[in-house]
């Protein structure tokens, strides 16, 4: 049963249909929010809020085939709202931010082999250093596998804007890796 | 094509959302522009690195909405989903349902099944229990026994009351006799005291009279 059918059932009073939607989507929304905040607690909170909002607003969704873009849009807006609320805590500039212990370690010893958990930490740290609007596009493209058209739909922006944000996001990530003296060849070690 | 146009195709190229025609044009252009080719290579490396992010499996599940407006139709649909699909399963379920139905009906209607010498008797409703009771002689003996017991009890009770009364009367007589003796002793004692007092006064009077006579005779 596709999302549109589940939404139709939910609108007809079938609460179980909404539960199935939650089960189907919660992992993706949690993953998206986790990539954004690098925190399971915040990701869980965003996921909860996303589905609470979806529950309240699902009747207002006109085109049920666009549920995917709609739910990502809710999650994205909640992430941005949360970022704004915590901006004072998190708005330190790239230069002002202290180096991550893992990054520092790598910087002093670039030939060191990177373990898998370290790699995740480095990538999460790097993602958090780039502007939110670029980070969101990188996450949606790299980890959620959305097409440029779909991301543009979620964000309500032209496709070229999306591509441009992704381009600059990748460039900044590259710059960060170079700044931390991380050799990509070393990171590719299996 | 120029550098700006080539860069605008980088994302489409990297994420394989480019048409064959544009891909061909871009690749041709990059062959003659090593700087752009290097830039694209770096972007590709960055992408490859991002793709090495470990998969994430959130262990906790969200709270689900509890359906609270179950209609009979939905309940029936869910009940039907629980029913077995095979013919054997359905037969067993039907037999079990009939047995349960019979048990419930029998319980409500108070069904009685009895085996007699003539066959099986089935009845519904309340069955009064028949009490066989005592014979006349046994009843008379029982009544007589009860009478005797009652008479003996009454006799014992009357005797007990009589004895109590006698003891009570004896106590009262004793009390009044003691009281009378005390009163007599008190009267006797009082008379003695009165007698002594009178004698004392007489003696004193005689003494005074003697003194008066002696004084008068001396004066003469």
Boltz contact constraints between the chains, C-beta under 6 A:
constraints:
  - contact:
      token1: [A, 15]
      token2: [B, 65]
      max_distance: 6.0
  - contact:
      token1: [A, 15]
      token2: [B, 67]
      max_distance: 6.0
  - contact:
      token1: [A, 16]
      token2: [B, 67]
      max_distance: 6.0
  - contact:
      token1: [A, 18]
      token2: [B, 65]
      max_distance: 6.0
  - contact:
      token1: [A, 19]
      token2: [B, 64]
      max_distance: 6.0
  - contact:
      token1: [A, 19]
      token2: [B, 65]
      max_distance: 6.0
  - contact:
      token1: [A, 22]
      token2: [B, 62]
      max_distance: 6.0
  - contact:
      token1: [A, 26]
      token2: [B, 62]
      max_distance: 6.0
  - contact:
      token1: [A, 30]
      token2: [B, 58]
      max_distance: 6.0
  - contact:
      token1: [A, 31]
      token2: [B, 56]
      max_distance: 6.0
  - contact:
      token1: [A, 34]
      token2: [B, 56]
      max_distance: 6.0
  - contact:
      token1: [A, 120]
      token2: [B, 54]
      max_distance: 6.0
  - contact:
      token1: [A, 123]
      token2: [B, 53]
      max_distance: 6.0
  - contact:
      token1: [A, 142]
      token2: [B, 50]
      max_distance: 6.0
  - contact:
      token1: [A, 163]
      token2: [B, 11]
      max_distance: 6.0
  - contact:
      token1: [A, 166]
      token2: [B, 11]
      max_distance: 6.0
  - contact:
      token1: [A, 167]
      token2: [B, 11]
      max_distance: 6.0
  - contact:
      token1: [A, 170]
      token2: [B, 43]
      max_distance: 6.0
  - contact:
      token1: [A, 170]
      token2: [B, 46]
      max_distance: 6.0
  - contact:
      token1: [A, 173]
      token2: [B, 46]
      max_distance: 6.0
  - contact:
      token1: [A, 174]
      token2: [B, 42]
      max_distance: 6.0
  - contact:
      token1: [A, 174]
      token2: [B, 46]
      max_distance: 6.0
  - contact:
      token1: [A, 184]
      token2: [B, 45]
      max_distance: 6.0
  - contact:
      token1: [A, 187]
      token2: [B, 49]
      max_distance: 6.0
